[in-house]
């Protein structure tokens, strides 16, 4: 049976010519690829597109959250630095007052 089929193909090639048969074969191949792309690949791409949009939205939300957290952290660090400076100033004032009162007391004793 394979011999007769190959003869049929040979007869078709001899009757219509190889370029015509090759063009029909390539036409079927292009149709098959187009059908495969439209039925198999496009739905997957559409689904992936929606997933990509959802991921981009999540990344934007995370970026906004990071900006808010950084702002809060900067504010807290600024307040801590301010409190630290106030405490140092109070200690300096206390030290100066102590030195002045000690100097005043020693001057009174010497009089």
NORCORVEN-V582627 format. One record per residue. N is the residue number from 1. PSI is psi in whole degrees, 0 to 359 (* if undefined). OMEGA is omega in whole degrees, 0 to 359 (NA if undefined). BURIAL is 1 if it has 16 or more other ideal C-beta (glycine too) atoms within 10 Angstrom, else 0. Layout:
# NORCORVEN-V582627
n = [N	N]
psi = [PSI	PSI]
omega = [OMEGA	OMEGA]
burial = [BURIAL	BURIAL]
This chain:
# NORCORVEN-V582627
n = [1	2	3	4	5	6	7	8	9	10	11	12	13	14	15	16	17	18	19	20	21	22	23	24	25	26	27	28	29	30	31	32	33	34	35	36	37	38	39	40	41	42	43	44	45	46	47	48	49	50	51	52	53	54	55	56	57	58	59	60	61	62	63	64	65	66	67	68	69	70	71	72	73	74	75	76	77	78	79	80	81	82	83	84	85	86	87	88	89	90	91	92	93	94	95	96	97	98	99	100	101	102	103	104	105	106	107	108	109	110	111]
psi = [323	327	318	324	319	328	323	317	319	321	319	316	318	328	315	337	150	318	321	314	319	320	318	318	317	325	316	319	316	318	316	315	317	316	318	316	314	328	329	314	315	316	322	320	318	316	318	325	315	320	319	318	317	319	321	318	318	321	320	318	317	322	317	319	318	321	316	316	320	319	315	318	318	319	316	316	323	318	320	319	320	316	321	316	320	318	318	319	320	318	320	315	317	319	317	317	320	316	318	317	325	319	321	318	321	330	323	323	325	342	*]
omega = [179	180	181	178	179	176	178	178	178	179	180	179	180	182	186	181	183	181	180	180	178	178	177	178	178	176	177	179	179	177	180	179	180	179	179	180	183	182	186	189	183	178	179	179	178	178	179	179	179	178	179	178	179	179	178	177	179	178	177	178	179	179	177	178	179	178	178	180	179	178	179	180	178	179	179	179	178	179	178	179	179	178	179	178	177	180	178	178	178	178	178	179	178	179	179	179	179	180	180	180	177	179	180	181	179	177	180	181	182	179	NA]
burial = [0	0	0	0	0	0	0	0	0	0	0	0	0	0	0	0	0	0	0	0	0	0	0	0	0	0	0	0	0	0	0	0	0	0	0	0	0	0	0	0	0	0	0	0	0	0	0	0	0	0	0	0	0	0	0	0	0	0	0	0	0	0	0	0	0	0	0	0	0	0	0	0	0	0	0	0	0	0	0	0	0	0	0	0	0	0	0	0	0	0	0	0	0	0	0	0	0	0	0	0	0	0	0	0	0	0	0	0	0	0	0]
